[in-house]
Amino acid sequence: MGGHELFERSQTLAAIIRKAASVHIVTHIDADGITAGAIALQTLRRLGKETSLECVKQLDATVMGRLANENHELVWFTDLGSTIATQYPSIQKIITDHHACPPDSNAPFHLNPHLFGLDGSYEISGAGATYLVSKALDKQNTDLAALAVIGAVGDLQDRRFCELRGVNRDIIDHARSTDTLSVVQDLRCFGKETRPLPKLLQFANDPFVPGLTGREEACSTFLQDLGIRLKDGEEQRRWIHLETWEKQKIVSALTQMLLAKGFGHRIALRLIGENYLLIREEIGTELHDAKEFATLLNSTARYGQEEVGLQVCLGDRGEWFAKALNLLRGHRLNLVEGLQFAREEKIQKRSNLQFFNAGEGIRDTIIGIVTNMMLNTEEVDASLPLLGFACTDNGEIKVSARATQLLVDRGLDLSVALKTAAEMVHGVGGGHNIAAGATIPKGKEEEFLSLVERQISLQMSA
């Protein structure tokens, strides 16, 4: 079982779509969700279907009740939906998702890699699953493959192996065949297109570089000591401006620093990996590198501005792109402030996990990003999973959990732990083994933590 069955299921979903005159798309608020939604929307428009789209944080009883009452002819859930696959039979639906799901949810309308022995945390994303259905409907839709790559990178699917693998490789090949994507081996730090060199190294977190990460002045000194010019005239140099020998010199020095600090070759090798470039986009913009494109999208729907991200995905490089850049500036500021707030709140350690409670200090829509950033700082113990708590607009508590691949390899499954614990306090949860989330009632945080701890203890002892 695997990729072949996944492709067969995409044909089944395509047949369901062909029979519908109108389709309502429900997608997630992150980069993977936005690209998945854009792929579905463009696919349906090309078929001449009547379409509508909405972005949601999660599929709770309120959202599902409203969808049931709206009586859509067909609802297409993208990058979410697997948790409700066996529920709400009155809603005519198809699902293209990649989050962990129970085996009994294997229905003809449900496409999810976990149903076919594949791992949705790195082998295919929500956008990738949606793209498979799009291509099943019309092979000409291979021009949407690059969007699926952006979704996969935005979902950090390249993190485990420093490259995309699994079904994602097929999607990369499709994108390359349409001359929309190129793949290069390069430094994995975020911001090579747009960040000044010292800032690029200051925010390096995979791997974390002791003495440089988090220290802009130290990064400037490090580069100058290597003989790297920080400016060309008045213009600050970025990674894309460097000569090959300059890049090699920096990577070599970073490698030596990591080895000297005892990090070992396995960690040092993570400096270099595959980079995915959108070759029809302008070099030096937020759209040329898939990672930066994904971050731009994260700055839209997470702030209730999904239309902005969708229009950028669909090709707008004027008014909507300008709006996206403005939102990105605010998003970056919120992340910096969120990271600082989390640090000030202090990490609280327990036997099997560590956590911080941001209250209303960090938006619930970015608590997952901040939690992931925190996990890669020197003040956090990477041998324990990290949970971040934040208040939602409706008074509930959003929980985001992140862990290292090493913990997952030892048996940790955050998706199961958070889903089980959340349901026991009348909440909802799920996700991936390495990254998961939950929404629970306010006041249930302590009980929830104890339940998650118990789940983690059982997993790690097994």
N, C-alpha and C positions, 0 to 999 in steps of 0.2 A: 504493500500500500504506500501511497505517497503522492508525488506530483501528478502521475497519470490520472488517478482518481479525482484529484483536485480539478484538473482540466475537464474531466467528464462532468463533474458537478457544475462547472461554469456553463457548460452547454445546456444543462437542465434549467438553470436560472435564466439564461438567455431566452429559452423558449417561453418561460413565464412572462418575461418582459414584452416579448413580441405580441402577446395576446392582449396586453393592456393598452388602453387609449390614453390614460393619464397615470402618472407616477409621482408620488410624494417622497422626496429624499429626506432622511433623517440621519445626520452625521455628527461626529464628535467635534470638539472645539480646538483640538490641537492641529499641528501641521499635517499629521497623517490623516486626520479627519477632513481637513479642508481640501487636501489633494484628492482624497477619495470622493468627496462630494463634488469637486470640480470634474473629475473623470466621469462620474455618473451623470451629472448635469449635461455635459457636452455630448455624451453618448446618446442620451435620450433626445436631445435637441436635434441631433443628426438623423434620428429616426422619425422626427416629426411628432414626437409625443408631447402631450401637455404636461408640464413639469412645475414643481414647486420644491423648495428646499428650506430646511431649518437646521440650526446647530443646537445641540443640547449638551449639558455637562454629563448627564447620566439618564438612564431610562428608569426613573422611579415611578411609583403608582400614579402620581399626578400627571406626568407626561404621557404615560400609557393610557390612562383614563381619557385624557383629552383626545389622543389619536384615535381611540376606539369610537368616541362620539363624533369625530369629524368624518368618519365613514369614507375614507379614501378608497379608490378602486384598488390601488396597490401601493404599499409602503416599502421603500427600499432603504434598509438600515445599512449604513456603511461605517466601518471602523467601530461599530458597537452593535448590540443586538443579540449576541450569542446567549446572554443571560436570560433572555425572554423567549428563546426559540420554542420552548415547549409550553409557553403561556399565551394568553390572549388569542385564542383560535378565531375569534371574530374579526381580527385584523388580517386582511390578506397581505402577506409580506414575503419579502426575500431578504436574506441577510448575507453580507460579505464582510466578515469580521476575522480577527486573528487572535483575540484574547482567549485565555483558557476557558474551556466549556465542558460540560458533562457529556459522557458518551451517549446518553439517551436523547441528546438533542440532534442526533443525526437524521435530519429530515431533508426531503428533496429540495426545499427552498433555502437550505442553510449551507453556505460555503464557508468552511473554517479549516485551516490546516491541521488543527489538533484532531479533527475527526478522521484524518487520514494518516496519522502517525508522524506528522511534521510539527515542528516547533514554531509557533507564531511569534516568539520573542526575537527570532533572528532569521528565519527562512523566508518569511513573506509578511508584509504589513497589511493593514486595512486597505490602503490605497492599492497595494499589489493585488489583493483579492478582488477588489472592485475592477481593476484593470483587466483581470482574466475574463470577467464576464463581458466587459466592453469589447475585448478582442474576439470573444466568442460570437458576439453580435455582428461584428464587421471587422475583418482583418485590417481595413484601412485605419482603424483606431490605434494602430501601433504608434502613431504620432503622439499618443497620450502616455506612452511608457515612461518618458522622462519625469512626468508628474508622480508616477508611482515610485520612482527612485528617490525623489525628493521626500515623499512620504515615509519611505523606509529609513532614510538617513535621519529625518526628523524624529522618528521613533527610536533612534539609537540602535538600529539593527546591525550596524557595522561595528558596534563597540566590542563585541565578544572576540571577533577574529581580526579586527582592524580592517575589515572588508565585508561587503555584502556576500552572503552565501545562500544556498538552497535555491528555491524558485526565483529569488531575487536575481540570480545570475541570468536566467532566461529573460527576465524583464530588462536587464541591462543590455543584453544582446539585441533586443527589439529596439531599444532607444538608440543604440549605436547604429543600427541599420537604417534609421531615419535621419542620421546626421544631426541629432539633437543633443547627444551626450558623448563625452570622452572620459576615459578612466586613466588617471595618472597616479604613480607612486610619489608621495610627497609627505612633508611634515603634516601631522594630524591636528595640530593646534587650530582652534577656531579663530577665524578673522583674517586669514591670509590675504583676502581681497581688500579689506577695508580698514583694518586696524594698523596704526603705526607700530613699528617693530617692537619697542619696549612693551606696549600694551598687549601685543600678541603673546609674548612670553609671560607677562604678568598674570594673565588669566589661564595659562596652561594648567590643566588639571587631570589629563589622562595621557601620560603619567604626570603626577604632581612632581615638580622639580624643586627640591628643598633649596632655599636660599634665593630662588627666583620667583616662584609662584607667589602672587600676592604682593610683590615688592617691585614697583615700577622703577625706582631709582637704581636698585640693584641690577635690574634687567638692562638699563641704559649703560651702566658701567661694564657689565658683562660683554655687551656688544662692542662697545668702544675698545675694550681691552683686546678684542679679537680683530680690531682694525676695520670694523663694519661702520660705514657712514650712516648716521641716523637721518640725515637730510640731504636732499639735492636742492641747493639754494634754500628757498624758504619752505619747500614742500617736504613733509615728513615721508620717509621711505616706508613702504610696506613690503611684505614678503614677495609679492608678485613683481616688485621692482628689482629684486636681487639677481646678481649673476649666479650661475651654477656653482662656481667655486665658493661664493659667499654662503650659499645655502649649505653646502657640504661642510664648510668650516663650523657653522653654527651647530649643525646636527652632531658632528663629531665631538664638539665641546660639551654639548648637552649629554651625550652618551657617556662621556668620561665622568661628568659630574654625578650621574646616576650610579655608575659602577663604583665610583669612589665612596659614595654614601652607602654602599652595600645593598643596592636595590636588585642587582643581578641582571643577567642578559635578557631574561624574559620580560622584565619591565622596560628595560632600555629599548628593546625591539618595538615597543608600542609607540615610540616617537614617530615612526614611519608607517604609512598604510595607504590604502586606496583613497583617492579623492575623486569626486564625481563633478564634472564641470559641464554646465549648460552652454554649449559652444555657440549658440546663436545669440546669447546674451552678451552685453558689453562687459569686457574685462574690467575689474576694479569696482564693480557694482555689487549690491547685495543679492543680485540674481545669478551671477556667474557660477558661484560655488553652491552645490546642493545644500550644504550645512547652513550657509548664510541665508539662502532662499527659505529654508524651513523655519529659521528663526524669525524672518520677516513675517511669515504666515502665523507663527505663534503670537505675534504682537497684534493680530487682528481679532480673530474669533474669541480669544481668551478675554477680550475686553468688549465683547458684544458687537464687534464690527466685522462679522464674517463676510459680509458682502464685499468688503475691501479685498480680503484675501482671495475670495473666489474670482473676482474680476482680474486680479493680477495673474492668477493661475490660468485664466482664460485668455490672457494675452495683452491686457491693458498695460501700457507703459507711459501713460499720461496722467490724467487726473487721479485715477485710483491708485496708481503706483506712488504718486506724490503723497497721498493720504496714508499709504502703508508706511512710507519712510517716516512720516510724522509720528505715527503710532509706534514705530520701532524705537524712536528716541525715548518715548515715554516708557516703553517696555524695558529698555536697558536700565533706565534710572530706577524703575521699580525692582528689578532684579538686584541691583547693587544695594538699594535700601533694604530689600528683603533679606539679603545675605547678612548685612550688618545687624539687622534686627534679630535674626536667628542666633547670631554669635552672642549678642548681648543677653539673650534669654537663657543662654547656657544649655548645653546638652546634658540631659539627665540619663544616667546609665542604670540599667537593671541587669539581671543575670543573663538574659537572652536577647536583649535589645537595648537600644538607646533612643531617646526622643527629645523633641522640643515642642513647646506649645506657643504658637505665634498669636493665638487669639484673633483679634481684628487687625493685627499689625502687618499681616501679609495677606494679599488677595487669595481666596481659595482656588482661583483658577491658575495661579502660578506657584502654589505651595509645592507641587511635585518637582518643578524645575529647581526651586530653591533647595529642596531636600537633596536632590541629586548633586547640586553644586556643593552643598555642605559635606556630603559624603566624601568628596574629593579634597577636603581641606585638612591641614595638619592637626587641627584640634579635635577631629573625629576619629574614633577607633574603628578602623575598617574591618575588624574581626566581628563586629556586630551589625545587624541591619539597623537602619536609621528610619524613624517615623517622624513626620512633621504634621502638626495639627493646626487648623485654621478655621475660623468661623465663616459660615456661608451667609448670604443675604437673608435667607429665610430662617436663620437661627439654629441650623444644624451644624455639625462638625464634619469638616472634610479632613480625611487622613490620607497622606501619601507615604508610601514605604519604598525604600531603595536598599539594595544590597550589592555586594561584589559577586563576580562570577565564581570566585573561590568558594563562597558560602553556598551558592547554588549547586556547585559540583559536589559539595558535601551533603546535600540533601534538602537544602532550604527551598521552600516554595511559598513565596509571599502571597501569591494569588489564592492558594488554598487557605493559608493562615488568616488573611484578612476577610475573605468571603465567609469562612466558618465563624469567626469571631463577630463580624458585623451582623450576621443573621441572628446570632444569639442575643444581641442587644437591640433587635428590631431595626437593623440598618441594612445596607446593601454594600457589597464589595466584590472585588475580582481584579483581573489584570494578567500579569505575567509572573513567572517564578522569581524574576530578578527585580521587577518593578510592579507595584500594585497600588490600588487605592480603595477607599471606602468612604461612605457617608453614614454617620451615626447620630443618634439623638444627643443633644447637649446634656451634659451631666453624666454621660455614660463612659467618659474617657478612661477613668481608672479601671472600671470593669472590663472594658474593651482591651486595654493594655494587658491585663492579667490573662485574658483569654488568648490573645495573640502570643503572649509568652509561652503559654502551655502548648499551643500548636507548634511553635518553633522548637520547643524542648523535645516534643515527640518526634518531629521531623529529623532533628539533628542526632538524636539518640538511635533512631532507626537506621 
